[in-house]
Amino acid sequence: MSLPLFLRRPLPWLLLAETVVVSALSLAAWHVWSTHRGSVPAVATVPSRLAPASPRGRPPGPPASPAPQPSARAAPGAGPATGLSTDPEFLARQMNELNRVESTFENLEWRATRAIVDAIQYYVERVVLPSIDRTEKAAR
């Protein structure tokens, strides 16, 4: 096979295009992964009580004071819950809507199934059985 004839066929060009696309996607994924990996925060420092002993056998310094506790006055007030509302009336409305949609979808599925069954029955009764009857009569 000659090279000009090989290059005129679409397969080499498709392989080349696929290689270019896969390479571009790989480079983009690598770029996203490397930039995301660089943005990960550093590991928190080890508390002094867990830190290794200081050299030359000296005891470590005084233990760090505990973190200040937020005061009760600084606590945020009770606001609306995040996420999906759990109000009973809201949930009842959502479930009724979901049941209505599910019922409509189920009716559509049954209508499609019934139409397919009717089409098969029509084909068997109008095409297959008469053909079999003609074949049997011709064989007698």
ROKOLVEX-713533 format. One record per residue (C-alpha): residue number from 1; residue in one letter; x, y, z. Coordinates in steps of 0.5 Angstrom, whole numbers. Layout:
BEGIN
{NUM,A,{X,Y,Z}}
...
END
This chain:
BEGIN
{1,M,{0,0,0}}
{2,S,{3,7,-2}}
{3,L,{3,13,3}}
{4,P,{-1,18,-2}}
{5,L,{-6,12,-2}}
{6,F,{-6,11,5}}
{7,L,{-7,19,7}}
{8,R,{-13,19,2}}
{9,R,{-17,15,6}}
{10,P,{-21,18,12}}
{11,L,{-18,13,18}}
{12,P,{-11,16,19}}
{13,W,{-15,23,19}}
{14,L,{-20,20,24}}
{15,L,{-14,17,28}}
{16,L,{-10,24,28}}
{17,A,{-17,28,30}}
{18,E,{-18,23,36}}
{19,T,{-11,24,38}}
{20,V,{-11,31,38}}
{21,V,{-18,31,42}}
{22,V,{-16,26,47}}
{23,S,{-9,30,48}}
{24,A,{-13,37,49}}
{25,L,{-18,34,54}}
{26,S,{-12,31,58}}
{27,L,{-8,37,58}}
{28,A,{-14,41,60}}
{29,A,{-16,36,66}}
{30,W,{-8,36,68}}
{31,H,{-9,44,68}}
{32,V,{-15,44,73}}
{33,W,{-12,38,77}}
{34,S,{-6,42,78}}
{35,T,{-9,48,80}}
{36,H,{-14,45,84}}
{37,R,{-8,41,88}}
{38,G,{-4,48,89}}
{39,S,{-10,51,93}}
{40,V,{-11,46,98}}
{41,P,{-10,49,105}}
{42,A,{-4,47,109}}
{43,V,{-4,42,115}}
{44,A,{-6,45,121}}
{45,T,{0,46,126}}
{46,V,{0,41,132}}
{47,P,{-2,43,138}}
{48,S,{4,44,143}}
{49,R,{1,39,148}}
{50,L,{2,34,142}}
{51,A,{9,37,139}}
{52,P,{15,33,141}}
{53,A,{19,35,147}}
{54,S,{24,40,146}}
{55,P,{32,38,145}}
{56,R,{37,38,150}}
{57,G,{31,35,155}}
{58,R,{28,41,157}}
{59,P,{21,41,158}}
{60,P,{16,45,153}}
{61,G,{14,52,155}}
{62,P,{7,53,158}}
{63,P,{1,49,155}}
{64,A,{-3,54,150}}
{65,S,{-9,57,153}}
{66,P,{-15,54,150}}
{67,A,{-19,58,144}}
{68,P,{-23,63,147}}
{69,Q,{-31,60,147}}
{70,P,{-36,64,143}}
{71,S,{-40,68,148}}
{72,A,{-48,66,148}}
{73,R,{-49,73,145}}
{74,A,{-45,72,139}}
{75,A,{-49,66,137}}
{76,P,{-53,67,131}}
{77,G,{-61,67,132}}
{78,A,{-65,62,129}}
{79,G,{-67,63,122}}
{80,P,{-70,58,116}}
{81,A,{-67,51,116}}
{82,T,{-62,50,110}}
{83,G,{-64,45,105}}
{84,L,{-71,42,103}}
{85,S,{-77,45,108}}
{86,T,{-80,40,113}}
{87,D,{-86,43,114}}
{88,P,{-92,38,114}}
{89,E,{-96,42,109}}
{90,F,{-90,43,104}}
{91,L,{-89,36,104}}
{92,A,{-96,34,103}}
{93,R,{-96,38,97}}
{94,Q,{-90,36,94}}
{95,M,{-92,28,95}}
{96,N,{-99,30,92}}
{97,E,{-95,33,86}}
{98,L,{-90,27,85}}
{99,N,{-96,22,86}}
{100,R,{-100,26,80}}
{101,V,{-94,26,76}}
{102,E,{-92,19,77}}
{103,S,{-99,17,76}}
{104,T,{-99,21,69}}
{105,F,{-93,17,67}}
{106,E,{-96,10,69}}
{107,N,{-102,11,65}}
{108,L,{-98,14,59}}
{109,E,{-93,7,60}}
{110,W,{-100,3,60}}
{111,R,{-103,6,54}}
{112,A,{-96,5,50}}
{113,T,{-96,-2,52}}
{114,R,{-103,-3,50}}
{115,A,{-102,0,43}}
{116,I,{-96,-5,42}}
{117,V,{-100,-11,44}}
{118,D,{-105,-9,39}}
{119,A,{-100,-8,34}}
{120,I,{-97,-14,35}}
{121,Q,{-104,-18,35}}
{122,Y,{-106,-14,29}}
{123,Y,{-100,-16,25}}
{124,V,{-101,-24,27}}
{125,E,{-108,-24,25}}
{126,R,{-108,-20,19}}
{127,V,{-101,-22,16}}
{128,V,{-98,-28,19}}
{129,L,{-104,-33,20}}
{130,P,{-107,-32,13}}
{131,S,{-100,-33,10}}
{132,I,{-100,-40,14}}
{133,D,{-107,-41,12}}
{134,R,{-105,-40,5}}
{135,T,{-98,-44,5}}
{136,E,{-102,-50,8}}
{137,K,{-108,-50,3}}
{138,A,{-102,-50,-2}}
{139,A,{-99,-56,1}}
{140,R,{-105,-60,1}}
END
